[in-house]
Amino acid sequence: MTARSLPHVQPTARMWQILRRCYPGQSPVAVLERALVMLATADGHLTPGGQLKTGAGGRIEGRRTP
């Protein structure tokens, strides 16, 4: 069986503008990874150690939205 390739994410023009102005000289991939980890942490999908939570949606019970 062959491994599936990772999906290609195409940043929008606004994303590139933010990356260039706010994070000059930094790798766009690294900046976007940090942003995704921060979002997932804030949404309750990660453990305090940064690992994905198990269960439906990886959320803490009581934080589900309709």
Jmol script that loads the backbone (N, CA, C; Angstrom):
load data "model"
ATOM      1  N   MET A   1       0.849  -1.180   0.000  1.00  0.00           N
ATOM      2  CA  MET A   1       0.000   0.000   0.000  1.00  0.00           C
ATOM      3  C   MET A   1       0.894   1.242   0.000  1.00  0.00           C
ATOM      4  N   THR A   2       0.554   2.221  -0.784  1.00  0.00           N
ATOM      5  CA  THR A   2       1.349   3.447  -0.838  1.00  0.00           C
ATOM      6  C   THR A   2       0.770   4.477   0.115  1.00  0.00           C
ATOM      7  N   ALA A   3       1.652   5.276   0.662  1.00  0.00           N
ATOM      8  CA  ALA A   3       1.219   6.328   1.584  1.00  0.00           C
ATOM      9  C   ALA A   3       0.560   7.458   0.793  1.00  0.00           C
ATOM     10  N   ARG A   4      -0.485   8.016   1.379  1.00  0.00           N
ATOM     11  CA  ARG A   4      -1.152   9.152   0.738  1.00  0.00           C
ATOM     12  C   ARG A   4      -0.320  10.402   0.956  1.00  0.00           C
ATOM     13  N   SER A   5      -0.232  11.236  -0.059  1.00  0.00           N
ATOM     14  CA  SER A   5       0.523  12.478   0.088  1.00  0.00           C
ATOM     15  C   SER A   5      -0.293  13.491   0.889  1.00  0.00           C
ATOM     16  N   LEU A   6       0.424  14.398   1.496  1.00  0.00           N
ATOM     17  CA  LEU A   6      -0.245  15.430   2.283  1.00  0.00           C
ATOM     18  C   LEU A   6      -0.955  16.400   1.344  1.00  0.00           C
ATOM     19  N   PRO A   7      -2.100  16.939   1.777  1.00  0.00           N
ATOM     20  CA  PRO A   7      -2.808  17.892   0.913  1.00  0.00           C
ATOM     21  C   PRO A   7      -2.018  19.196   0.800  1.00  0.00           C
ATOM     22  N   HIS A   8      -2.121  19.835  -0.325  1.00  0.00           N
ATOM     23  CA  HIS A   8      -1.468  21.121  -0.555  1.00  0.00           C
ATOM     24  C   HIS A   8      -2.419  22.226  -0.089  1.00  0.00           C
ATOM     25  N   VAL A   9      -1.928  23.077   0.787  1.00  0.00           N
ATOM     26  CA  VAL A   9      -2.731  24.189   1.289  1.00  0.00           C
ATOM     27  C   VAL A   9      -2.253  25.461   0.602  1.00  0.00           C
ATOM     28  N   GLN A  10      -3.159  26.138  -0.062  1.00  0.00           N
ATOM     29  CA  GLN A  10      -2.816  27.365  -0.768  1.00  0.00           C
ATOM     30  C   GLN A  10      -3.287  28.571   0.049  1.00  0.00           C
ATOM     31  N   PRO A  11      -2.343  29.318   0.634  1.00  0.00           N
ATOM     32  CA  PRO A  11      -2.740  30.504   1.401  1.00  0.00           C
ATOM     33  C   PRO A  11      -3.413  31.550   0.513  1.00  0.00           C
ATOM     34  N   THR A  12      -4.330  32.269   1.086  1.00  0.00           N
ATOM     35  CA  THR A  12      -5.005  33.348   0.366  1.00  0.00           C
ATOM     36  C   THR A  12      -4.077  34.561   0.283  1.00  0.00           C
ATOM     37  N   ALA A  13      -4.443  35.531  -0.530  1.00  0.00           N
ATOM     38  CA  ALA A  13      -3.662  36.761  -0.648  1.00  0.00           C
ATOM     39  C   ALA A  13      -3.579  37.472   0.707  1.00  0.00           C
ATOM     40  N   ARG A  14      -4.661  37.446   1.458  1.00  0.00           N
ATOM     41  CA  ARG A  14      -4.660  38.098   2.783  1.00  0.00           C
ATOM     42  C   ARG A  14      -3.713  37.384   3.747  1.00  0.00           C
ATOM     43  N   MET A  15      -3.700  36.050   3.691  1.00  0.00           N
ATOM     44  CA  MET A  15      -2.795  35.296   4.549  1.00  0.00           C
ATOM     45  C   MET A  15      -1.344  35.644   4.232  1.00  0.00           C
ATOM     46  N   TRP A  16      -1.001  35.726   2.942  1.00  0.00           N
ATOM     47  CA  TRP A  16       0.368  36.071   2.562  1.00  0.00           C
ATOM     48  C   TRP A  16       0.727  37.480   3.017  1.00  0.00           C
ATOM     49  N   GLN A  17      -0.224  38.406   2.929  1.00  0.00           N
ATOM     50  CA  GLN A  17       0.031  39.773   3.366  1.00  0.00           C
ATOM     51  C   GLN A  17       0.331  39.797   4.863  1.00  0.00           C
ATOM     52  N   ILE A  18      -0.458  39.079   5.653  1.00  0.00           N
ATOM     53  CA  ILE A  18      -0.235  39.012   7.102  1.00  0.00           C
ATOM     54  C   ILE A  18       1.119  38.370   7.397  1.00  0.00           C
ATOM     55  N   LEU A  19       1.421  37.269   6.714  1.00  0.00           N
ATOM     56  CA  LEU A  19       2.694  36.591   6.938  1.00  0.00           C
ATOM     57  C   LEU A  19       3.883  37.502   6.634  1.00  0.00           C
ATOM     58  N   ARG A  20       3.819  38.216   5.511  1.00  0.00           N
ATOM     59  CA  ARG A  20       4.925  39.096   5.118  1.00  0.00           C
ATOM     60  C   ARG A  20       5.087  40.265   6.076  1.00  0.00           C
ATOM     61  N   ARG A  21       3.988  40.894   6.471  1.00  0.00           N
ATOM     62  CA  ARG A  21       4.069  42.087   7.313  1.00  0.00           C
ATOM     63  C   ARG A  21       4.334  41.783   8.781  1.00  0.00           C
ATOM     64  N   CYS A  22       3.695  40.744   9.296  1.00  0.00           N
ATOM     65  CA  CYS A  22       3.786  40.472  10.731  1.00  0.00           C
ATOM     66  C   CYS A  22       4.924  39.522  11.110  1.00  0.00           C
ATOM     67  N   TYR A  23       5.356  38.693  10.179  1.00  0.00           N
ATOM     68  CA  TYR A  23       6.368  37.682  10.485  1.00  0.00           C
ATOM     69  C   TYR A  23       7.475  37.670   9.432  1.00  0.00           C
ATOM     70  N   PRO A  24       8.096  38.835   9.167  1.00  0.00           N
ATOM     71  CA  PRO A  24       9.129  38.886   8.134  1.00  0.00           C
ATOM     72  C   PRO A  24      10.324  38.016   8.518  1.00  0.00           C
ATOM     73  N   GLY A  25      10.852  37.308   7.539  1.00  0.00           N
ATOM     74  CA  GLY A  25      12.027  36.489   7.769  1.00  0.00           C
ATOM     75  C   GLY A  25      11.747  35.132   8.391  1.00  0.00           C
ATOM     76  N   GLN A  26      10.497  34.883   8.784  1.00  0.00           N
ATOM     77  CA  GLN A  26      10.151  33.594   9.370  1.00  0.00           C
ATOM     78  C   GLN A  26       9.538  32.692   8.304  1.00  0.00           C
ATOM     79  N   SER A  27       9.708  31.406   8.496  1.00  0.00           N
ATOM     80  CA  SER A  27       9.139  30.437   7.562  1.00  0.00           C
ATOM     81  C   SER A  27       7.616  30.498   7.629  1.00  0.00           C
ATOM     82  N   PRO A  28       6.940  30.730   6.492  1.00  0.00           N
ATOM     83  CA  PRO A  28       5.479  30.752   6.500  1.00  0.00           C
ATOM     84  C   PRO A  28       4.886  29.440   7.016  1.00  0.00           C
ATOM     85  N   VAL A  29       5.528  28.329   6.707  1.00  0.00           N
ATOM     86  CA  VAL A  29       5.033  27.029   7.162  1.00  0.00           C
ATOM     87  C   VAL A  29       5.094  26.959   8.688  1.00  0.00           C
ATOM     88  N   ALA A  30       6.193  27.420   9.277  1.00  0.00           N
ATOM     89  CA  ALA A  30       6.343  27.395  10.733  1.00  0.00           C
ATOM     90  C   ALA A  30       5.324  28.311  11.410  1.00  0.00           C
ATOM     91  N   VAL A  31       5.117  29.488  10.830  1.00  0.00           N
ATOM     92  CA  VAL A  31       4.149  30.437  11.402  1.00  0.00           C
ATOM     93  C   VAL A  31       2.740  29.859  11.346  1.00  0.00           C
ATOM     94  N   LEU A  32       2.369  29.273  10.209  1.00  0.00           N
ATOM     95  CA  LEU A  32       1.033  28.687  10.080  1.00  0.00           C
ATOM     96  C   LEU A  32       0.866  27.482  11.002  1.00  0.00           C
ATOM     97  N   GLU A  33       1.924  26.706  11.215  1.00  0.00           N
ATOM     98  CA  GLU A  33       1.839  25.573  12.145  1.00  0.00           C
ATOM     99  C   GLU A  33       1.601  26.071  13.560  1.00  0.00           C
ATOM    100  N   ARG A  34       2.334  27.108  13.980  1.00  0.00           N
ATOM    101  CA  ARG A  34       2.121  27.675  15.328  1.00  0.00           C
ATOM    102  C   ARG A  34       0.691  28.174  15.480  1.00  0.00           C
ATOM    103  N   ALA A  35       0.181  28.822  14.446  1.00  0.00           N
ATOM    104  CA  ALA A  35      -1.183  29.351  14.502  1.00  0.00           C
ATOM    105  C   ALA A  35      -2.210  28.226  14.635  1.00  0.00           C
ATOM    106  N   LEU A  36      -1.991  27.145  13.899  1.00  0.00           N
ATOM    107  CA  LEU A  36      -2.919  26.019  13.962  1.00  0.00           C
ATOM    108  C   LEU A  36      -2.891  25.354  15.338  1.00  0.00           C
ATOM    109  N   VAL A  37      -1.697  25.209  15.911  1.00  0.00           N
ATOM    110  CA  VAL A  37      -1.573  24.622  17.248  1.00  0.00           C
ATOM    111  C   VAL A  37      -2.259  25.524  18.279  1.00  0.00           C
ATOM    112  N   MET A  38      -2.075  26.839  18.164  1.00  0.00           N
ATOM    113  CA  MET A  38      -2.729  27.762  19.099  1.00  0.00           C
ATOM    114  C   MET A  38      -4.248  27.671  18.983  1.00  0.00           C
ATOM    115  N   LEU A  39      -4.765  27.596  17.760  1.00  0.00           N
ATOM    116  CA  LEU A  39      -6.201  27.489  17.545  1.00  0.00           C
ATOM    117  C   LEU A  39      -6.743  26.184  18.113  1.00  0.00           C
ATOM    118  N   ALA A  40      -6.061  25.071  17.831  1.00  0.00           N
ATOM    119  CA  ALA A  40      -6.508  23.771  18.334  1.00  0.00           C
ATOM    120  C   ALA A  40      -6.457  23.720  19.857  1.00  0.00           C
ATOM    121  N   THR A  41      -5.456  24.348  20.450  1.00  0.00           N
ATOM    122  CA  THR A  41      -5.361  24.409  21.911  1.00  0.00           C
ATOM    123  C   THR A  41      -6.523  25.219  22.475  1.00  0.00           C
ATOM    124  N   ALA A  42      -6.780  26.376  21.897  1.00  0.00           N
ATOM    125  CA  ALA A  42      -7.869  27.239  22.373  1.00  0.00           C
ATOM    126  C   ALA A  42      -9.228  26.568  22.221  1.00  0.00           C
ATOM    127  N   ASP A  43      -9.389  25.767  21.174  1.00  0.00           N
ATOM    128  CA  ASP A  43     -10.656  25.085  20.938  1.00  0.00           C
ATOM    129  C   ASP A  43     -10.800  23.804  21.748  1.00  0.00           C
ATOM    130  N   GLY A  44      -9.753  23.441  22.516  1.00  0.00           N
ATOM    131  CA  GLY A  44      -9.840  22.278  23.387  1.00  0.00           C
ATOM    132  C   GLY A  44      -9.565  20.950  22.707  1.00  0.00           C
ATOM    133  N   HIS A  45      -8.890  20.954  21.573  1.00  0.00           N
ATOM    134  CA  HIS A  45      -8.600  19.715  20.848  1.00  0.00           C
ATOM    135  C   HIS A  45      -7.273  19.076  21.252  1.00  0.00           C
ATOM    136  N   LEU A  46      -6.441  19.818  21.996  1.00  0.00           N
ATOM    137  CA  LEU A  46      -5.131  19.304  22.387  1.00  0.00           C
ATOM    138  C   LEU A  46      -5.033  19.171  23.898  1.00  0.00           C
ATOM    139  N   THR A  47      -4.229  18.198  24.344  1.00  0.00           N
ATOM    140  CA  THR A  47      -3.948  18.047  25.770  1.00  0.00           C
ATOM    141  C   THR A  47      -2.987  19.156  26.180  1.00  0.00           C
ATOM    142  N   PRO A  48      -2.782  19.369  27.492  1.00  0.00           N
ATOM    143  CA  PRO A  48      -1.804  20.382  27.917  1.00  0.00           C
ATOM    144  C   PRO A  48      -0.401  20.123  27.361  1.00  0.00           C
ATOM    145  N   GLY A  49      -0.076  18.849  27.051  1.00  0.00           N
ATOM    146  CA  GLY A  49       1.215  18.512  26.479  1.00  0.00           C
ATOM    147  C   GLY A  49       1.278  18.690  24.969  1.00  0.00           C
ATOM    148  N   GLY A  50       0.182  19.111  24.342  1.00  0.00           N
ATOM    149  CA  GLY A  50       0.165  19.364  22.910  1.00  0.00           C
ATOM    150  C   GLY A  50      -0.230  18.176  22.059  1.00  0.00           C
ATOM    151  N   GLN A  51      -0.682  17.089  22.680  1.00  0.00           N
ATOM    152  CA  GLN A  51      -1.100  15.906  21.931  1.00  0.00           C
ATOM    153  C   GLN A  51      -2.584  16.006  21.584  1.00  0.00           C
ATOM    154  N   LEU A  52      -2.975  15.377  20.478  1.00  0.00           N
ATOM    155  CA  LEU A  52      -4.384  15.352  20.097  1.00  0.00           C
ATOM    156  C   LEU A  52      -5.179  14.565  21.135  1.00  0.00           C
ATOM    157  N   LYS A  53      -6.312  15.086  21.509  1.00  0.00           N
ATOM    158  CA  LYS A  53      -7.190  14.380  22.440  1.00  0.00           C
ATOM    159  C   LYS A  53      -7.917  13.271  21.703  1.00  0.00           C
ATOM    160  N   THR A  54      -8.286  12.253  22.427  1.00  0.00           N
ATOM    161  CA  THR A  54      -9.030  11.157  21.836  1.00  0.00           C
ATOM    162  C   THR A  54     -10.514  11.388  22.037  1.00  0.00           C
ATOM    163  N   GLY A  55     -11.329  10.635  21.332  1.00  0.00           N
ATOM    164  CA  GLY A  55     -12.778  10.771  21.458  1.00  0.00           C
ATOM    165  C   GLY A  55     -13.355  11.571  20.312  1.00  0.00           C
ATOM    166  N   ALA A  56     -14.662  11.687  20.310  1.00  0.00           N
ATOM    167  CA  ALA A  56     -15.378  12.379  19.228  1.00  0.00           C
ATOM    168  C   ALA A  56     -14.974  13.842  19.170  1.00  0.00           C
ATOM    169  N   GLY A  57     -14.301  14.224  18.131  1.00  0.00           N
ATOM    170  CA  GLY A  57     -13.915  15.617  17.936  1.00  0.00           C
ATOM    171  C   GLY A  57     -12.747  16.061  18.786  1.00  0.00           C
ATOM    172  N   GLY A  58     -12.275  15.204  19.704  1.00  0.00           N
ATOM    173  CA  GLY A  58     -11.150  15.552  20.551  1.00  0.00           C
ATOM    174  C   GLY A  58     -11.411  16.742  21.437  1.00  0.00           C
ATOM    175  N   ARG A  59     -12.621  16.849  21.904  1.00  0.00           N
ATOM    176  CA  ARG A  59     -12.977  17.994  22.742  1.00  0.00           C
ATOM    177  C   ARG A  59     -13.244  17.583  24.174  1.00  0.00           C
ATOM    178  N   ILE A  60     -13.037  18.527  25.058  1.00  0.00           N
ATOM    179  CA  ILE A  60     -13.382  18.325  26.453  1.00  0.00           C
ATOM    180  C   ILE A  60     -14.898  18.265  26.548  1.00  0.00           C
ATOM    181  N   GLU A  61     -15.405  17.343  27.347  1.00  0.00           N
ATOM    182  CA  GLU A  61     -16.848  17.219  27.502  1.00  0.00           C
ATOM    183  C   GLU A  61     -17.428  18.534  27.998  1.00  0.00           C
ATOM    184  N   GLY A  62     -18.545  18.955  27.419  1.00  0.00           N
ATOM    185  CA  GLY A  62     -19.190  20.205  27.809  1.00  0.00           C
ATOM    186  C   GLY A  62     -18.818  21.374  26.927  1.00  0.00           C
ATOM    187  N   ARG A  63     -17.854  21.213  26.026  1.00  0.00           N
ATOM    188  CA  ARG A  63     -17.449  22.300  25.142  1.00  0.00           C
ATOM    189  C   ARG A  63     -18.013  22.165  23.748  1.00  0.00           C
ATOM    190  N   ARG A  64     -18.879  21.200  23.544  1.00  0.00           N
ATOM    191  CA  ARG A  64     -19.443  20.979  22.214  1.00  0.00           C
ATOM    192  C   ARG A  64     -20.450  22.079  21.891  1.00  0.00           C
ATOM    193  N   THR A  65     -20.470  22.452  20.636  1.00  0.00           N
ATOM    194  CA  THR A  65     -21.451  23.442  20.184  1.00  0.00           C
ATOM    195  C   THR A  65     -22.414  22.748  19.238  1.00  0.00           C
ATOM    196  N   PRO A  66     -23.652  23.200  19.185  1.00  0.00           N
ATOM    197  CA  PRO A  66     -24.634  22.559  18.319  1.00  0.00           C
ATOM    198  C   PRO A  66     -24.330  22.709  16.850  1.00  0.00           C
TER     199      PRO A  66
END
end "model"
wireframe off; spacefill off
backbone 0.3
color backbone group
